[in-house]
Amino acid sequence: MGTQMRALGARDEERLLKGTTTIGMVCKDGVVLATERRATAGNLIANKMTQKLFRIDSNIGITVAGLVGDAQVLARYLKAEVSLYRLRRSALLSADGAATLLANILNGNRMFPYYAWLILGGVDGKGGHVYSIDPAGGSIEDRFVSVGSGSTFAYGVLEEGYSRDMSVSDGVDLALRGLTVAMKRDSASGDGYIIHTITAKEYHEFSEDEINKRLKALKIPLPPVLA
């Protein structure tokens, strides 16, 4: 969130950061991506089951914050390009390659920018990776990233609890705690959790039952829509 947005003004940046809490982190055995489910339109809660986390390939996923239409178009565009790469090369695109591709797509639309800020997470031959990719095409790799209006609250939890040596399982619990704190303090975030993990062995999308079991073990109340 500290990246410079050269093509967008302060008002545009403010629009992007209103609504959503997304998290990505690198663990010793893979990557965790997490979001909540609320979509807002001003003061209106427009949707309580919004998909903000997309599987792109068996080794790559993205979270999205911003306008729903722009986010969905970018997810489809990236998934199509990554699939073409796999068909042509008979190999998976690296996380760095996917991040560069997505950044180039965003940077190539400077006159009509996409109002979306994304986290790309992936696993390749070099290990796990997480990138923050802003609407101007800036791509910055980090150990953990949070984007959206609830990110300041999530960062408080991540800064305190994150460790380079933590497992993906521990990372899922930390992401759930971060999202929970964000949903308590950010009115534009809420209504449930979406969790994906990526390891060298598999891409796993957590079911509601799996998430509920984690929440109960962490003594976190279930969201009203899931209770």
N, C-alpha and C positions, 0 to 999 in steps of 0.2 A: 504493500500500500504506500510505500515511500517512493515508488517509481514516478518519473516525470511523465505527464500526459501532454505531450507537445501539441497534438491536434485538437485537444478538447479544452474548453474553458473551465473555470472553477464551478460554474453552475452545472455543467455536464458531469463533472466529477462527483458533485454532491448527489446528483440523481443516481449515479451508479452505486454509491455507497449507502443509499437508502434501501433497506430491505435485504434479507438474506444473511446467513452465516455459513461459510464454507471453510473446510479445514483439509489440509493435506500434510502428511508427515512421512519421513523416511525412518524406518525401523531397521534393526540389524538383519532381519530376514524378509523384508519387503516394504510395501507402501500401504498406508491407510488413507482413504479419501472419505469424507463425511460431510453431510449437509443436513439442515432441517427442511421442512416441507412447505412453509408458508409463502404465499405470493400476495403482495399488497398492491393496491392502486390508490395512492394517497392515504387517507385514513381508513379505507375499506380493505378488509381481508378478502381478497378476490378468490383465493383458492387455498385449500388446506391439504392438498395431496400433490403438490407441484414436484415434478421431477427435475432436480438440479444436479444430478450426478449421472454421467453417461459412460457406459463401456464403449471404448473405441476399438480395441482389439484385445486379444488374450493377455497382453502385457501393458496396456495403456488405458487410462480412464481420465475424465475431466470433470471438474465441478464448474458451475456457472453462476455468475451474479450479474444482474442487469436486466435489460428488457428480454422478456421471454422469447419473443420472435427471433431476435438476433441470436440469442443463446442457442436456440434449437437449430437455426440455420448453420451456425458454426459447428455444432456437434455433427450434423449430417455431412457437412462439407469435409470435415476432418476425417470422419469415419470412411467416407468414400475414397479419399486420397490415400489413406493408410491401407485400405483393402486393395487398391490398385497396385500399390507398392509391393504388397505381399504376393499378389498374383504374378507380377512381372519378375520379381527377384526370388520368389520361393523362400522368403525370409521375412521375419518380423522387423518393422521399422524400430530403430532405437528410440529411447525416450527423448534424447537430445534432438534427434532428427524430427520427431513429432512436434516437439516444442518449437523448433525453428520453423517448421512448416506452418504451424498455427500462428506464430508471430508474423510471418511473412504475409499470411492471408489478412490479418488485421492491419498491418502496415500498408498493404496495397490498396486499402480503401480509405485513404486519408481525407478525401473530399467528402465522402459519405460514411463516416466511421460507424463501426458496430458499437452499440452501447452495451458492452459486456466485458466483464473482467473474469478471467478463468484461472483455475489451478489445474495443471496437467501433472499427473503422477504416472510413473511407469517403472518397469523392471527390465533390464537388459543385461548384456554380458558384463557390464561394469557395475552392476548392482542396482539399488533403488534410487529414484530421482523424483524430486518435486520442483515444479517451476511455477512462479507467479507470472501470468501473461496479461499485460494491460491492453486497453483498447488502441493505444498508439503502436502496438507491436513490440513493446519492451518485454523481454523474457529474462527473468532472474531466477537462478536455481538457489534453493535453500534447503535446510534440514526440515523445517516446518513452516507452513504458511497458513494464514487465515485471511479471507476476503469477505467484505460486506459490512453492513451497518453494525452487526453484532461482533465484529472481529476484535474490537478493542477488549471486550469482555473475555472472549475465547483466548486471546493472547495471554491474558493474565494467568489462566489455567495452564496453558502450554508452556509458558516461560518457567513456571514453577515445577511442572511435572515431567517435562520432556527429558529424555536421556538418549544419547546415541546408541546405547546398549540395550534399549528396551525392545521387546519382541512385538510382532504385529498384534498379538493378543492383548498385550498391555497397551499398545497404541490405540486399539479400538476403545478400551475403557477410558483412556485419556481423552479421546475425541468425544465420547459420550458426555464426559464431565464438562468439557469445554462448551459443547453445544447447549447443555443444560443451563449453565451459567448465562450464556448469551440469551437464551430464550426467556430467562427470568427478568433480564434487564432491558432487552431490546424488543420493543413492541412489534417490529416488523419481522421477527424470527419466531418460529414456533410450530406446533401441530405435528411433531413427530420427527423421526430420525431416518436418514438413509446412510448406510455404511457399505463401502466396498473395500476389499483388501486385494492386493496383488502380490504374489510371490513367484518365485521361479517355477513353482509347481502348478499354480492355478490362479485364476481370477474368480474371486468369490463375492457374490452379492448377498448380503445378509437378509434373511427373511424377517418379518415382523416378530415371529416367535423367538428367533435367535436374539434379536435386539431386546425384546421384553425380558428374557432370561438374564441378559447382561445388566439391564436396568435394575431388576430385582436384586441381583447379587451386589450391585453398587448402592442399593437402598435409595435409588432415584425413582420418584413417583412416575407412573406411566402417564403419557400425555392423554388428555381427555378423549381424543379420537380413538385411542387404542385401549383405554381402560375397560 
